[in-house]
């Protein structure tokens, strides 16, 4: 048990240090942090329309990204002679300068110099504590602005400014930069309110309602960046039991199954939420889930079975159709299609080619019209026969897939597979729960 508690103790220590560094940055770094906070304050004072005009202007002045990988729009490592260990922090500072340069003269925004020498950890945290909130806010606002143009022909790729912000932020939120911490009813109220307001699936009526989800074989784990100790990034809620639940009523309802944690043999993750809109698209969920599974395994070695509950009715049936299409009727063994959003099918970025040139087929909607036949498996018959017709009519089409009606479904499924296949002794892809 002592070993199991160590990760959480380390997390608490890192967060405490983060609060101290944010409040008392080292003297040589304080002027840099102060300049960044002044730029953030100037940005915050802009009205909604002013932010839209500002972000559009900055975006127009950046070159189109050649690739979407890290540092696609960031100067190369070693620029300005900085230490290689400083590259991530200096990339953050350069992106801050991109934003500060576009703010009105007299707004208080100030440019910052790159840091040539290797930074002590406390100095790096002080700089990032000032800079990351600005970049996160800018990325959040940018994602809300449909007027900011994307790269022509990019099929949904980020805008130049979006690519710059993503490639700058992603290294600051990698697995080695984050900590997972268990929250309880005694955690800071501000963090608990972030949980309450961030829940997208199972409404939390009050902090008392939230407390029920953190006690008596129920746990909640949050993901943090130590430089931002008061900001929750993402969180997941789980239920410990002697079996995987068949419905949500066994998790939170009157029929909830609660056993002493030491007797638990299964763990069900029933909700996962990202709290920071400005970090959407950066894969925090997989980091959170994998580390939470590791903590449970170390803390409760009797837990050998892990699963997730989908918020989608009849999800298991839908997934079986998907697997039937992708694995039985196609030459590809990929579980997901390249399209992760419906925008590529019906939106402004829709890709349309002559049918004779098509190489892939995506089923983006399936519906049953006769309520009296619900429960009779018409969908699989329809999909399989439709695949056969397409294959006969258009032999060039070799790749088949489906689009889920759930935002970021591809990510959710990868998390599910990571839990069920990598971190558990069970090899089942799905839990017994098919509906909530």
SEZA-572578 format. One record per atom (N, C-alpha, C): y, x, z. Coordinates in steps of 0.1 Angstrom, whole numbers, padded with zeros to 4 digits, always signed. Layout:
SEZA-572578
YXZ
...
This chain:
SEZA-572578
-0012+0008+0000
+0000+0000+0000
+0013+0009+0000
+0012+0020+0007
+0024+0028+0008
+0028+0033-0006
+0018+0036-0015
+0021+0040-0028
+0027+0029-0036
+0022+0017-0033
+0027+0005-0041
+0042+0003-0038
+0046+0006-0026
+0060+0002-0023
+0070+0013-0028
+0065+0025-0031
+0073+0036-0035
+0083+0033-0047
+0077+0027-0058
+0086+0024-0069
+0098+0016-0065
+0096+0005-0057
+0107-0003-0053
+0117+0004-0044
+0112+0013-0035
+0120+0021-0027
+0129+0030-0035
+0123+0036-0045
+0130+0045-0054
+0141+0037-0062
+0137+0025-0066
+0147+0016-0073
+0159+0013-0064
+0156+0010-0051
+0167+0007-0042
+0176+0019-0040
+0170+0031-0039
+0177+0043-0037
+0186+0046-0049
+0181+0044-0062
+0188+0046-0074
+0200+0037-0074
+0198+0024-0071
+0209+0014-0071
+0219+0017-0061
+0215+0022-0049
+0225+0025-0039
+0233+0037-0043
+0227+0047-0049
+0234+0058-0054
+0244+0054-0065
+0239+0045-0074
+0247+0040-0085
+0260+0034-0080
+0259+0026-0069
+0271+0019-0063
+0280+0030-0057
+0275+0040-0051
+0283+0051-0045
+0290+0058-0056
+0283+0062-0067
+0289+0070-0078
+0300+0062-0085
+0297+0048-0087
+0307+0040-0094
+0320+0039-0085
+0318+0039-0072
+0330+0038-0064
+0338+0051-0062
+0330+0062-0062
+0336+0075-0059
+0332+0085-0070
+0337+0084-0082
+0333+0094-0092
+0338+0108-0089
+0331+0118-0094
+0335+0132-0091
+0350+0134-0097
+0357+0143-0090
+0371+0144-0094
+0373+0148-0108
+0366+0158-0114
+0368+0162-0128
+0365+0150-0138
+0357+0141-0134
+0353+0130-0143
+0362+0117-0141
+0369+0117-0130
+0376+0105-0126
+0387+0101-0137
+0393+0111-0143
+0403+0107-0153
+0397+0101-0165
+0385+0106-0169
+0378+0100-0181
+0374+0086-0177
+0368+0084-0165
+0364+0070-0162
+0376+0061-0161
+0388+0066-0156
+0400+0058-0155
+0405+0054-0169
+0404+0063-0178
+0409+0060-0192
+0400+0049-0198
+0387+0050-0196
+0377+0040-0202
+0380+0027-0196
+0382+0026-0182
+0385+0013-0176
+0398+0007-0181
+0408+0016-0184
+0420+0011-0190
+0418+0005-0204
+0409+0011-0212
+0406+0005-0225
+0399-0008-0223
+0390-0009-0214
+0382-0021-0212
+0392-0032-0207
+0401-0029-0198
+0411-0039-0194
+0420-0044-0205
+0423-0034-0214
+0431-0038-0226
+0423-0048-0235
+0411-0045-0237
+0402-0054-0245
+0401-0067-0238
+0399-0067-0225
+0397-0080-0218
+0409-0089-0219
+0421-0083-0220
+0433-0091-0221
+0435-0098-0234
+0428-0093-0244
+0429-0100-0258
+0424-0114-0257
+0431-0123-0264
+0426-0137-0265
+0414-0137-0275
+0408-0149-0275
+0396-0150-0284
+0399-0147-0298
+0410-0152-0303
+0414-0149-0317
+0418-0135-0319
+0424-0129-0309
+0428-0115-0310
+0415-0106-0310
+0405-0109-0303
+0393-0102-0303
+0386-0103-0316
+0386-0115-0322
+0380-0117-0335
+0387-0108-0345
+0400-0108-0345
+0408-0100-0355
+0405-0085-0352
+0405-0081-0340
+0403-0067-0336
+0389-0062-0341
+0379-0069-0337
+0365-0065-0341
+0363-0065-0356
+0369-0075-0363
+0368-0075-0377
+0375-0063-0384
+0387-0059-0378
+0394-0047-0383
+0386-0034-0380
+0381-0033-0368
+0373-0021-0365
+0360-0020-0374
+0354-0031-0376
+0342-0032-0384
+0345-0028-0398
+0356-0032-0404
+0360-0029-0418
+0363-0014-0420
+0366-0007-0409
+0369+0007-0410
+0358+0016-0409
+0346+0010-0406
+0334+0019-0404
+0325+0019-0417
+0318+0030-0420
+0309+0030-0432
+0297+0022-0429
+0291+0016-0440
+0279+0009-0438
+0268+0018-0433
+0260+0014-0423
+0249+0022-0418
+0238+0024-0429
+0234+0036-0430
+0223+0039-0439
+0209+0035-0434
+0208+0036-0420
+0196+0032-0414
+0199+0025-0401
+0189+0018-0395
+0192+0011-0382
+0187+0018-0370
+0181+0030-0372
+0176+0038-0361
+0187+0044-0352
+0184+0050-0341
+0194+0056-0332
+0203+0065-0340
+0216+0065-0336
+0226+0074-0341
+0229+0072-0356
+0226+0060-0361
+0228+0057-0375
+0243+0058-0378
+0251+0054-0369
+0266+0055-0371
+0273+0064-0362
+0265+0072-0354
+0271+0081-0344
+0271+0095-0349
+0281+0103-0346
+0281+0117-0350
+0269+0124-0345
+0264+0134-0352
+0252+0141-0349
+0252+0148-0336
+0240+0151-0330
+0239+0159-0318
+0246+0172-0319
+0252+0177-0309
+0258+0190-0309
+0272+0190-0314
+0277+0178-0319
+0291+0178-0323
+0300+0182-0312
+0311+0188-0316
+0321+0193-0306
+0316+0203-0296
+0304+0209-0299
+0298+0219-0291
+0293+0214-0277
+0290+0201-0276
+0286+0196-0263
+0271+0201-0260
+0268+0201-0248
+0254+0204-0244
+0245+0193-0250
+0233+0197-0254
+0224+0187-0259
+0221+0176-0249
+0220+0180-0237
+0217+0170-0226
+0229+0160-0225
+0240+0163-0231
+0252+0154-0230
+0253+0145-0242
+0244+0146-0252
+0246+0138-0264
+0247+0123-0262
+0239+0117-0254
+0239+0103-0252
+0253+0099-0246
+0257+0106-0236
+0270+0103-0229
+0281+0105-0239
+0281+0115-0247
+0292+0118-0256
+0292+0108-0268
+0280+0103-0272
+0280+0092-0282
+0286+0080-0276
+0284+0077-0263
+0291+0066-0257
+0306+0068-0257
+0311+0080-0254
+0325+0082-0254
+0331+0081-0268
+0324+0086-0278
+0329+0084-0292
+0330+0070-0296
+0321+0062-0292
+0321+0047-0295
+0333+0041-0288
+0335+0045-0275
+0347+0040-0268
+0359+0043-0275
+0360+0055-0281
+0372+0059-0289
+0374+0051-0301
+0363+0048-0308
+0364+0039-0319
+0371+0026-0316
+0367+0020-0304
+0373+0008-0300
+0387+0010-0295
+0390+0020-0287
+0404+0023-0282
+0414+0025-0293
+0409+0032-0304
+0418+0034-0315
+0423+0022-0322
+0415+0011-0322
+0419-0001-0328
+0427-0010-0320
+0429-0008-0307
+0437-0016-0298
+0452-0013-0300
+0460-0023-0298
+0474-0022-0300
+0481-0011-0292
+0490-0004-0298
+0498+0006-0291
+0505+0000-0279
+0504+0006-0268
+0511+0001-0256
+0502-0008-0248
+0489-0010-0252
+0480-0019-0245
+0474-0012-0233
+0476+0001-0232
+0470+0008-0221
+0457+0015-0225
+0452+0012-0237
+0439+0019-0241
+0442+0034-0243
+0432+0042-0240
+0434+0057-0241
+0422+0063-0246
+0423+0073-0255
+0412+0081-0260
+0407+0090-0249
+0394+0093-0250
+0388+0102-0241
+0382+0114-0248
+0381+0126-0242
+0376+0138-0248
+0361+0139-0245
+0354+0144-0255
+0339+0147-0253
+0338+0157-0242
+0326+0157-0236
+0323+0166-0224
+0315+0178-0229
+0320+0190-0229
+0313+0201-0235
+0302+0207-0227
+0303+0206-0214
+0292+0212-0205
+0282+0202-0200
+0271+0206-0195
+0261+0197-0190
+0266+0190-0178
+0264+0177-0177
+0269+0169-0166
+0259+0168-0155
+0265+0168-0143
+0256+0165-0131
+0253+0150-0132
+0241+0146-0126
+0238+0132-0127
+0248+0123-0122
+0255+0126-0111
+0265+0117-0105
+0277+0116-0115
+0281+0126-0122
+0292+0126-0131
+0288+0117-0143
+0276+0119-0148
+0271+0110-0159
+0271+0096-0156
+0267+0093-0144
+0266+0079-0139
+0281+0073-0138
+0290+0081-0134
+0304+0076-0132
+0310+0073-0146
+0307+0081-0156
+0312+0078-0169
+0306+0066-0175
+0292+0065-0174
+0285+0054-0180
+0289+0041-0172
+0291+0042-0159
+0295+0030-0152
+0308+0024-0157
+0317+0032-0162
+0329+0027-0167
+0328+0023-0182
+0320+0030-0190
+0319+0027-0204
+0310+0016-0208
+0298+0015-0202
+0288+0005-0206
+0293-0009-0206
+0300-0014-0196
+0305-0027-0196
+0314-0030-0208
+0322-0021-0212
+0331-0023-0224
+0323-0024-0236
+0313-0016-0238
+0304-0017-0250
+0296-0029-0251
+0291-0033-0239
+0283-0045-0238
+0291-0058-0241
+0303-0058-0236
+0312-0069-0239
+0316-0070-0254
+0319-0058-0260
+0322-0058-0274
+0311-0063-0282
+0299-0058-0279
+0287-0063-0287
+0284-0078-0285
+0286-0083-0273
+0285-0097-0271
+0294-0105-0280
+0307-0101-0279
+0317-0108-0287
+0314-0107-0302
+0310-0095-0306
+0307-0093-0320
+0296-0102-0325
+0286-0104-0317
+0275-0113-0321
+0279-0127-0323
+0290-0131-0316
+0295-0145-0317
+0304-0147-0329
+0308-0137-0336
+0317-0138-0347
+0310-0138-0360
+0309-0150-0366
+0302-0150-0379
+0311-0145-0390
+0324-0143-0386
+0334-0138-0397
+0332-0123-0399
+0326-0116-0390
+0324-0102-0392
+0313-0100-0402
+0316-0094-0414
+0306-0094-0425
+0295-0084-0422
+0283-0088-0427
+0271-0079-0427
+0271-0070-0439
+0262-0061-0439
+0261-0052-0450
+0256-0060-0462
+0262-0059-0474
+0257-0066-0485
+0242-0062-0488
+0234-0072-0491
+0220-0070-0494
+0212-0065-0482
+0217-0067-0470
+0210-0061-0458
+0199-0070-0453
+0198-0082-0458
+0188-0091-0453
+0189-0093-0438
+0201-0095-0433
+0202-0098-0419
+0205-0085-0410
+0206-0073-0416
+0209-0061-0408
+0222-0063-0401
+0224-0055-0391
+0236-0056-0383
+0248-0051-0391
+0260-0055-0388
+0272-0050-0394
+0274-0036-0390
+0283-0029-0397
+0285-0015-0393
+0289-0013-0378
+0298-0021-0373
+0302-0020-0359
+0290-0024-0350
+0282-0034-0354
+0271-0038-0346
+0260-0027-0346
+0258-0020-0357
+0249-0009-0357
+0253+0002-0348
+0266+0005-0349
+0272+0015-0340
+0270+0012-0325
+0273+0000-0321
+0271-0004-0307
+0257-0004-0303
+0248-0009-0312
+0234-0009-0308
+0228+0005-0307
+0231+0014-0316
+0226+0027-0316
+0232+0035-0304
+0243+0032-0300
+0249+0038-0288
+0243+0033-0275
+0241+0020-0274
+0236+0014-0262
+0222+0016-0260
+0214+0016-0270
+0199+0016-0269
+0194+0028-0261
+0199+0040-0263
+0194+0051-0255
+0197+0050-0240
+0207+0043-0237
+0212+0041-0223
+0203+0030-0216
+0195+0023-0224
+0186+0013-0218
+0172+0015-0222
+0168+0027-0223
+0154+0030-0226
+0146+0030-0213
+0133+0031-0214
+0124+0029-0203
+0127+0039-0192
+0130+0051-0196
+0133+0062-0185
+0146+0060-0179
+0155+0051-0183
+0168+0049-0178
+0169+0037-0168
+0158+0028-0168
+0158+0016-0161
+0149+0015-0149
+0152+0007-0139
+0143+0005-0128
+0141-0010-0126
+0129-0013-0121
+0125-0027-0118
+0125-0029-0103
+0130-0039-0098
+0132-0042-0084
+0128-0056-0081
+0121-0058-0070
+0117-0072-0066
+0129-0078-0059
+0133-0090-0063
+0143-0097-0056
+0138-0108-0047
+0145-0111-0036
+0141-0121-0026
+0153-0129-0023
+0150-0139-0014
+0161-0148-0009
+0172-0140-0002
+0169-0128+0003
+0179-0120+0010
+0186-0110+0001
+0183-0110-0012
+0191-0102-0021
+0205-0107-0022
+0214-0098-0027
+0228-0102-0028
+0230-0115-0036
+0239-0124-0030
+0241-0137-0036
+0245-0136-0051
+0253-0126-0054
+0258-0125-0068
+0246-0123-0078
+0236-0115-0073
+0225-0113-0082
+0217-0126-0083
+0215-0133-0072
+0207-0145-0073
+0214-0156-0082
+0227-0156-0082
+0235-0165-0091
+0233-0161-0105
+0232-0148-0108
+0229-0144-0122
+0215-0149-0126
+0206-0148-0117
+0192-0154-0120
+0193-0169-0123
+0200-0176-0114
+0201-0190-0116
+0207-0194-0129
+0218-0188-0132
+0225-0191-0145
+0218-0186-0157
+0209-0176-0155
+0203-0170-0167
+0190-0177-0171
+0185-0186-0163
+0172-0192-0166
+0173-0202-0178
+0165-0199-0188
+0166-0207-0201
+0154-0217-0202
+0144-0216-0194
+0132-0224-0196
+0130-0234-0185
+0129-0229-0173
+0126-0238-0161
+0139-0239-0152
+0146-0249-0154
+0159-0251-0147
+0159-0248-0132
+0168-0240-0127
+0169-0238-0113
+0181-0246-0108
+0178-0256-0100
+0188-0265-0095
+0198-0259-0085
+0193-0250-0077
+0201-0244-0066
+0195-0231-0062
+0201-0224-0053
+0196-0212-0047
+0184-0215-0039
+0184-0226-0032
+0172-0230-0025
+0160-0232-0034
+0162-0238-0045
+0152-0240-0056
+0147-0226-0060
+0156-0217-0062
+0152-0204-0066
+0144-0197-0055
+0147-0199-0043
+0140-0193-0032
+0125-0196-0032
+0122-0208-0037
+0108-0213-0038
+0100-0204-0048
+0107-0199-0057
+0101-0191-0068
+0100-0176-0064
+0103-0173-0052
+0103-0159-0047
+0095-0157-0034
+0087-0167-0030
+0080-0166-0018
+0066-0173-0019
+0057-0171-0010
+0044-0177-0010
+0037-0175-0023
+0033-0163-0026
+0026-0159-0038
+0033-0161-0051
+0047-0162-0050
+0055-0163-0062
+0065-0151-0061
+0067-0144-0072
+0076-0132-0071
+0086-0132-0083
+0096-0125-0081
+0107-0124-0092
+0111-0109-0092
+0110-0103-0104
+0113-0089-0106
+0125-0088-0116
+0135-0080-0112
+0147-0078-0120
+0147-0064-0126
+0154-0063-0138
+0155-0050-0144
+0169-0046-0143
+0171-0033-0139
+0185-0028-0137
+0187-0014-0143
+0199-0011-0147
+0204+0002-0151
+0212+0007-0138
+0207+0018-0132
+0213+0023-0120
+0228+0025-0121
+0234+0028-0133
+0248+0029-0135
+0255+0016-0133
+0248+0005-0134
+0254-0009-0133
+0246-0016-0122
+0247-0012-0110
+0238-0017-0099
+0240-0032-0096
+0252-0037-0099
+0255-0051-0096
+0253-0061-0108
+0247-0055-0118
+0245-0063-0130
+0230-0064-0133
+0224-0076-0133
+0211-0079-0136
+0209-0079-0151
+0200-0071-0157
+0198-0071-0171
+0188-0082-0176
+0177-0083-0169
+0167-0093-0173
+0158-0095-0161
+0151-0106-0161
+0142-0108-0149
+0130-0116-0154
+0119-0116-0146
+0107-0123-0149
+0102-0129-0136
+0097-0141-0137
+0091-0148-0125
+0076-0149-0128
+0068-0148-0117
+0053-0148-0118
+0047-0155-0107
+0035-0160-0109
+0027-0167-0099
+0014-0159-0097
+0011-0157-0084
-0002-0151-0081
-0012-0161-0076
-0024-0161-0081
-0033-0171-0077
-0048-0166-0078
-0057-0175-0076
-0071-0171-0077
-0077-0175-0091
-0068-0180-0099
-0072-0183-0113
-0059-0185-0121
-0060-0184-0134
-0049-0186-0143
-0046-0201-0143
-0034-0205-0141
-0031-0220-0141
-0033-0227-0154
-0036-0239-0154
-0038-0247-0166
-0025-0254-0170
-0015-0255-0161
-0002-0261-0165
+0008-0256-0155
+0021-0259-0159
+0032-0255-0150
+0032-0262-0137
+0026-0274-0136
+0026-0281-0124
+0018-0274-0113
+0009-0265-0118
+0001-0256-0108
+0009-0244-0104
+0021-0242-0110
+0029-0231-0107
+0041-0235-0098
+0048-0246-0102
+0060-0250-0095
+0059-0265-0090
+0050-0272-0095
+0050-0287-0091
+0042-0290-0078
+0040-0303-0076
+0033-0307-0064
+0019-0302-0063
+0013-0299-0075
-0001-0294-0075
-0001-0279-0075
+0010-0272-0072
+0010-0258-0072
-0001-0252-0064
-0007-0242-0069
-0018-0235-0062
-0013-0222-0056
-0013-0222-0043
-0008-0210-0035
-0019-0205-0026
-0021-0192-0028
-0031-0185-0020
-0025-0173-0014
-0030-0167-0003
-0024-0155+0002
-0025-0144-0009
-0014-0136-0010
-0013-0126-0021
-0025-0117-0021
-0030-0114-0009
-0042-0104-0008
-0054-0110-0014
-0055-0123-0016
-0067-0130-0021
-0065-0133-0036
-0053-0130-0042
-0050-0133-0056
-0059-0124-0065
-0063-0130-0076
-0071-0123-0086
-0064-0124-0100
-0054-0133-0101
-0047-0135-0114
-0032-0135-0112
-0025-0131-0122
-0011-0131-0122
-0006-0137-0135
+0003-0148-0134
+0008-0155-0146
+0023-0153-0146
+0028-0147-0157
+0042-0146-0159
+0047-0159-0167
+0055-0167-0160
+0058-0180-0166
+0072-0181-0171
+0080-0171-0169
+0094-0171-0174
+0099-0157-0175
+0106-0154-0186
+0113-0141-0187
+0126-0144-0194
+0137-0138-0188
+0150-0141-0194
+0159-0129-0194
+0167-0128-0205
+0177-0117-0206
+0190-0123-0201
+0197-0116-0192
+0209-0121-0186
+0221-0116-0193
+0220-0105-0201
+0232-0099-0207
+0232-0102-0222
+0240-0112-0227
+0240-0115-0242
+0244-0102-0250
+0252-0093-0244
+0256-0082-0252
+0245-0072-0254
+0233-0074-0248
+0222-0065-0249
+0210-0072-0257
+0213-0084-0263
+0202-0091-0270
+0198-0082-0282
+0185-0082-0285
+0180-0074-0295
+0175-0060-0291
+0180-0056-0279
+0175-0043-0273
+0163-0047-0264
+0152-0041-0267
+0139-0046-0261
+0138-0043-0246
+0144-0051-0238
+0143-0050-0224
+0131-0057-0218
+0126-0067-0225
+0116-0076-0219
+0102-0068-0218
+0099-0060-0228
+0086-0053-0228
+0086-0043-0216
+0098-0036-0215
+0099-0026-0204
+0097-0033-0190
+0104-0044-0188
+0103-0052-0176
+0089-0056-0173
+0082-0063-0183
+0069-0068-0181
+0059-0057-0178
+0059-0046-0186
+0049-0036-0184
+0051-0029-0170
+0063-0027-0166
+0065-0021-0152
+0062-0031-0141
+0064-0044-0143
+0061-0054-0133
+0045-0055-0132
+0038-0054-0143
+0024-0054-0143
+0019-0042-0135
+0025-0030-0137
+0021-0018-0130
+0023-0019-0115
+0034-0025-0111
+0037-0027-0097
+0027-0036-0091
+0023-0047-0098
+0014-0057-0092
+0000-0050-0091
-0004-0042-0101
-0017-0036-0101
-0018-0026-0089
-0007-0019-0087
-0007-0009-0076
-0006-0016-0062
+0002-0027-0061
+0004-0034-0049
-0008-0043-0045
-0014-0049-0055
-0025-0059-0053
-0037-0055-0062
-0045-0045-0059
-0056-0041-0068
-0066-0052-0071
-0066-0063-0063
-0075-0074-0065
-0072-0082-0077
-0059-0081-0082
-0054-0088-0094
-0059-0081-0106
-0068-0087-0114
-0074-0081-0126
-0071-0089-0138
-0065-0101-0137
-0063-0109-0149
-0048-0113-0150
-0043-0110-0162
-0028-0113-0164
-0027-0122-0176
-0017-0131-0175
-0014-0139-0187
+0000-0145-0187
+0003-0152-0197
+0017-0158-0197
+0015-0173-0201
+0025-0181-0197
+0026-0195-0201
+0037-0196-0211
+0033-0202-0222
+0043-0205-0233
+0051-0218-0230
+0064-0218-0233
+0071-0230-0231
+0070-0240-0243
+0061-0237-0252
+0059-0245-0265
+0047-0253-0263
+0048-0267-0265
+0036-0275-0265
+0027-0272-0276
+0013-0272-0273
+0003-0269-0282
+0004-0255-0288
+0010-0246-0281
+0012-0232-0286
-0001-0226-0290
-0012-0227-0281
-0024-0221-0284
-0030-0225-0298
-0028-0238-0301
-0033-0243-0314
-0025-0237-0325
-0012-0236-0323
-0003-0230-0334
-0007-0216-0336
-0010-0208-0325
-0013-0194-0327
-0026-0193-0334
-0036-0201-0331
-0049-0200-0338
-0047-0203-0353
-0038-0212-0357
-0035-0214-0371
-0029-0201-0377
-0020-0195-0370
-0013-0183-0374
-0023-0172-0377
-0032-0170-0367
-0042-0160-0369
-0051-0163-0380
-0055-0175-0382
-0064-0179-0393
-0057-0176-0407
-0044-0178-0408
-0037-0175-0420
-0036-0160-0422
-0031-0153-0412
-0028-0138-0413
-0041-0130-0414
-0052-0134-0408
-0063-0125-0408
-0075-0130-0417
-0076-0143-0419
-0088-0147-0427
-0084-0149-0441
-0072-0152-0444
-0068-0155-0458
-0059-0145-0464
-0056-0134-0458
-0047-0124-0464
-0053-0110-0463
-0048-0101-0471
-0052-0088-0471
-0046-0080-0460
-0034-0085-0455
-0028-0078-0444
-0034-0082-0431
-0034-0073-0421
-0039-0076-0408
-0027-0077-0398
-0015-0077-0403
-0004-0079-0394
-0003-0093-0388
+0000-0094-0376
+0000-0107-0369
+0013-0114-0373
+0024-0107-0375
+0037-0113-0378
+0042-0110-0391
+0050-0119-0397
+0057-0116-0410
+0069-0108-0407
+0075-0102-0418
+0087-0094-0416
+0099-0103-0411
+0098-0116-0415
+0110-0125-0411
+0108-0128-0396
+0118-0125-0388
+0118-0129-0374
+0128-0140-0371
+0136-0143-0381
+0145-0155-0378
+0145-0164-0390
+0149-0176-0388
+0148-0186-0399
+0160-0184-0409
+0169-0175-0405
+0181-0172-0413
+0176-0166-0427
+0165-0159-0427
+0160-0153-0439
+0154-0163-0448
+0151-0175-0443
+0144-0185-0451
+0155-0196-0456
+0163-0200-0447
+0173-0211-0451
+0187-0207-0449
+0190-0196-0442
+0204-0193-0439
+0211-0186-0450
+0223-0180-0447
+0231-0173-0456
+0224-0160-0461
+0215-0155-0453
+0208-0143-0458
+0194-0146-0464
+0192-0159-0468
+0180-0163-0474
+0176-0154-0486
+0164-0150-0487
+0159-0142-0498
+0151-0151-0508
+0156-0151-0520
+0150-0160-0530
+0147-0151-0543
+0134-0152-0547
+0130-0144-0559
+0122-0154-0567
+0121-0151-0580
+0112-0159-0589
+0098-0160-0583
+0092-0171-0584
+0078-0173-0578
+0068-0162-0584
+0070-0159-0597
+0061-0150-0603
+0062-0136-0597
+0073-0133-0590
+0075-0120-0584
+0073-0119-0569
+0069-0131-0564
+0067-0132-0550
+0054-0124-0546
+0055-0118-0534
+0043-0111-0528
+0039-0116-0515
+0048-0124-0509
+0045-0129-0495
+0048-0144-0495
+0042-0151-0486
+0044-0166-0484
+0045-0168-0469
+0056-0175-0465
+0058-0178-0451
+0059-0193-0449
+0050-0198-0441
+0050-0212-0437
+0060-0214-0425
+0072-0220-0427
+0082-0221-0417
+0083-0234-0410
+0075-0244-0414
+0075-0257-0407
+0061-0264-0410
+0056-0270-0399
+0044-0279-0401
+0046-0290-0392
+0043-0302-0397
+0046-0314-0389
+0035-0325-0392
+0031-0332-0381
+0022-0343-0382
+0030-0356-0383
+0027-0365-0392
+0035-0377-0394
+0029-0389-0388
+0016-0388-0385
+0010-0400-0379
+0007-0398-0364
+0014-0404-0355
+0012-0403-0341
-0002-0407-0337
-0008-0417-0344
-0021-0422-0341
-0032-0412-0344
-0029-0401-0351
-0039-0391-0354
-0037-0378-0346
-0028-0379-0336
-0025-0367-0328
-0038-0363-0321
-0040-0350-0320
-0052-0345-0314
-0063-0342-0324
-0062-0348-0336
-0072-0345-0347
-0066-0333-0355
-0074-0322-0356
-0068-0310-0361
-0066-0310-0377
-0055-0317-0380
-0051-0318-0394
-0044-0305-0399
-0037-0299-0390
-0028-0288-0394
-0036-0276-0399
-0047-0272-0393
-0055-0261-0398
-0060-0264-0412
-0065-0276-0414
-0070-0280-0427
-0059-0279-0438
-0047-0284-0435
-0036-0283-0444
-0032-0269-0447
-0030-0261-0437
-0026-0247-0439
-0036-0239-0447
-0049-0240-0444
-0059-0232-0451
-0060-0236-0465
-0059-0249-0468
-0060-0254-0482
-0047-0250-0490
-0036-0251-0483
-0023-0246-0489
-0024-0232-0493
-0029-0223-0484
-0031-0209-0487
-0039-0207-0499
-0050-0214-0500
-0059-0213-0511
-0052-0217-0524
-0044-0227-0524
-0037-0231-0536
-0027-0220-0540
-0020-0215-0531
-0010-0204-0534
-0017-0192-0540
-0029-0188-0534
-0036-0177-0539
-0041-0179-0553
-0045-0191-0556
-0050-0194-0570
-0038-0195-0580
-0027-0200-0575
-0016-0203-0584
-0007-0190-0586
-0006-0182-0575
+0002-0170-0576
-0006-0158-0570
-0014-0152-0578
-0023-0141-0573
-0016-0129-0568
-0003-0128-0572
+0005-0116-0566
+0009-0118-0552
+0007-0130-0546
+0010-0132-0532
-0002-0128-0524
+0000-0117-0516
-0011-0112-0508
-0008-0112-0493
+0004-0116-0489
+0007-0116-0475
+0012-0130-0471
+0005-0135-0460
+0008-0148-0455
+0012-0147-0440
+0021-0156-0436
+0025-0156-0422
+0032-0169-0419
+0036-0171-0406
+0043-0183-0402
+0055-0179-0394
+0065-0187-0393
+0077-0185-0385
+0076-0195-0373
+0078-0190-0361
+0078-0198-0349
+0091-0205-0348
+0092-0217-0343
+0105-0224-0340
+0111-0218-0327
+0105-0208-0321
+0111-0203-0309
+0119-0190-0311
+0132-0189-0307
+0140-0177-0309
+0133-0165-0303
+0133-0154-0311
+0127-0142-0306
+0113-0143-0303
+0106-0152-0310
+0091-0154-0308
+0083-0141-0310
+0087-0133-0320
+0079-0121-0323
+0079-0112-0310
+0091-0111-0304
+0091-0103-0292
+0083-0108-0281
+0084-0122-0279
+0076-0128-0268
+0061-0125-0271
+0056-0127-0283
+0042-0125-0286
+0038-0110-0283
+0047-0101-0287
+0043-0087-0284
+0042-0085-0269
+0051-0091-0261
+0050-0090-0246
+0037-0095-0242
+0033-0107-0247
+0021-0114-0243
+0009-0105-0246
+0009-0099-0258
-0003-0090-0261
-0003-0078-0253
+0009-0073-0250
+0010-0061-0241
+0004-0064-0227
+0007-0075-0222
+0001-0079-0209
-0014-0082-0210
-0018-0090-0219
-0032-0094-0220
-0042-0084-0225
-0037-0074-0233
-0046-0064-0239
-0045-0050-0233
-0032-0046-0229
-0030-0033-0225
-0032-0031-0210
-0028-0041-0203
-0026-0040-0188
-0036-0049-0180
-0046-0055-0187
-0055-0063-0180
-0069-0061-0184
-0078-0065-0175
-0092-0063-0178
-0098-0074-0187
-0090-0085-0188
-0094-0095-0197
-0090-0092-0211
-0098-0096-0221
-0094-0094-0235
-0090-0107-0242
-0088-0117-0233
-0083-0130-0239
-0069-0129-0244
-0066-0134-0255
-0052-0134-0260
-0044-0145-0254
-0050-0156-0250
-0043-0167-0245
-0048-0171-0231
-0039-0176-0223
-0043-0182-0210
-0049-0196-0213
-0056-0203-0203
-0061-0216-0206
-0050-0226-0208
-0038-0223-0205
-0027-0233-0206
-0023-0234-0221
-0024-0246-0226
-0019-0249-0240
-0006-0256-0241
-0003-0263-0230
+0010-0271-0229
+0015-0269-0215
+0027-0273-0213
+0033-0272-0199
+0029-0284-0191
